[in-house]
Amino acid sequence: MKILDSKEVFEMVISIFVIALIFSLPSIYKFLIYLFATIFAFVLHEFAHKFTAIKLGYFAKYKANFKYLGLSLIVSALFSFTPFHLKFVIPGAVLIYGYKYNLTRKNVVWISLAGPLTNLLIALIFLELPFTFAPLMVKINSFLAFFNLLPIQPLDGSKIFEWKPWLAILLLFISLFLWYI
């Protein structure tokens, strides 16, 4: 079984470039730095979802949502010229297909937790590393974790919040703490 097909790779590459562009706004000259950080954070986040789903017996595939990617870019570009610098990032999702057995709520939560927990772990690791780009890695990973943990459909946080509200709130606070360190 191929881990990624060519369409999935293409959609991930487009998503990565748009996310890196969003993170680099309004300072486009930092695009390459944000591109590196985004590749690392985004790919590991999506692979965590994908491989957790596969491990649980499902077929999973990344699918970009080009409408939301465009909306994310427009909203982020507009807010980049305000004091808020709001980043709005909804690139797509790992979709689960061809269930071997029914998709249980517990499995949905495990798959949903995999991405944000991966980002939080990466942020914690980079928090202790002496690299020049380490603070950026902490920021991007904690932001991706925070955004994905919001209890809004179709984000990961909505599924986690339905299952264990206290856990969703705790993870949101951890991601916010890491974001503002």
Secondary structure, DSSP 8 states (H G I E B T S, - for coil): --SS-HHHHHHHHHHHHHHHHHHHTT-GGGHHHHHHHHHHHHHHHHHHHHHHHHHTT-EEEEEE-HHHHHHHHHHHHHHTTSTT-------EEEEEES-SS---HHHHHHHHHHHHHHHHHHHHHHHT---TTHHHHHHHHHHHHHHHHSS-TTSHHHHHHHH-HHHHHHHHHHHHHHHH-
